[in-house]
Amino acid sequence: MLETLVCPATQSRLDYDRAAQELISRKARLAFPIRDGIPVLLVGEARALDD
């Protein structure tokens, strides 16, 4: 199912970070949380990635 999800900000692909339970948009530099097994793909809920 991950192949069908895209970043809501850039429409780019997302990478799954199993340890952090997040979907990562490298292009947007955002990490979207996964809560109770459901990806929360809201830009306002994402955290900014550090360098």
Rosetta blueprint (number, residue, H / E / L):
1 M L
2 L H
3 E H
4 T H
5 L L
6 V E
7 C L
8 P L
9 A L
10 T L
11 Q L
12 S L
13 R E
14 L L
15 D E
16 Y E
17 D E
18 R L
19 A L
20 A L
21 Q L
22 E E
23 L E
24 I E
25 S E
26 R L
27 K L
28 A L
29 R L
30 L E
31 A E
32 F E
33 P E
34 I E
35 R E
36 D L
37 G L
38 I E
39 P E
40 V L
41 L L
42 L L
43 V H
44 G H
45 E H
46 A L
47 R E
48 A E
49 L L
50 D L
51 D L
